[in-house]
Amino acid sequence: MRKETEIIEGRWRNPDEEIVFGVYAGAWFKERDYAATTRERNGRALRLHVLPTFERTSYPPRRNS
């Protein structure tokens, strides 16, 4: 029943579908309820340290066939 609710509400994701980390991280970050200074600090860390390395990485990682 839980999955059915997620599908109806548009929240379900196919686990086999690849998601690009940068897109996921951006959406995730926007959903956080941070104080202004925390949002600024964490946003800076994401932009400067995480995204340059992982922004284009897809999850689940592509498997070699």
C-alpha positions as CSV (number, residue, x, y, z in Angstrom):
1,M,0.0,0.0,0.0
2,R,2.9,2.4,0.8
3,K,4.4,2.1,-2.7
4,E,1.0,2.6,-4.3
5,T,0.6,5.9,-2.3
6,E,4.0,7.0,-3.4
7,I,3.1,6.3,-7.0
8,I,-0.2,8.2,-6.8
9,E,1.4,11.2,-5.1
10,G,4.2,11.2,-7.7
11,R,7.0,10.5,-5.2
12,W,8.0,7.0,-6.3
13,R,11.2,6.6,-8.3
14,N,12.1,3.6,-10.3
15,P,15.2,2.1,-8.5
16,D,16.7,1.1,-11.8
17,E,16.5,4.7,-13.2
18,E,19.8,6.6,-13.1
19,I,19.9,9.9,-11.2
20,V,22.6,12.4,-11.8
21,F,24.1,13.4,-8.4
22,G,24.2,17.1,-9.1
23,V,20.4,17.1,-9.9
24,Y,19.7,15.0,-6.8
25,A,21.9,17.1,-4.6
26,G,20.3,20.4,-5.8
27,A,16.8,19.1,-5.1
28,W,17.8,17.6,-1.8
29,F,19.4,20.9,-0.7
30,K,16.4,23.0,-1.6
31,E,14.2,20.8,0.7
32,R,16.4,21.3,3.8
33,D,15.0,23.7,6.4
34,Y,18.3,25.5,7.4
35,A,18.9,28.7,9.2
36,A,20.3,31.3,6.8
37,T,23.9,31.0,7.9
38,T,23.8,27.2,7.8
39,R,22.2,27.3,4.4
40,E,25.0,29.6,3.2
41,R,27.8,27.4,4.7
42,N,26.4,24.1,3.5
43,G,25.7,25.5,0.1
44,R,29.2,26.8,-0.2
45,A,30.6,23.4,0.8
46,L,28.4,21.6,-1.7
47,R,29.4,24.0,-4.6
48,L,33.1,24.2,-3.8
49,H,33.9,20.7,-2.5
50,V,31.3,18.1,-3.5
51,L,29.8,19.1,-6.8
52,P,33.1,19.7,-8.7
53,T,33.9,16.0,-8.2
54,F,30.5,14.3,-8.2
55,E,28.1,16.6,-10.1
56,R,27.9,14.4,-13.2
57,T,28.1,11.0,-11.4
58,S,25.0,9.0,-12.0
59,Y,23.3,6.7,-9.5
60,P,22.9,3.9,-9.5
61,P,26.3,3.8,-11.1
62,R,26.4,2.5,-14.6
63,R,27.2,-1.2,-14.8
64,N,29.5,-2.5,-17.4
65,S,27.6,-5.1,-19.4
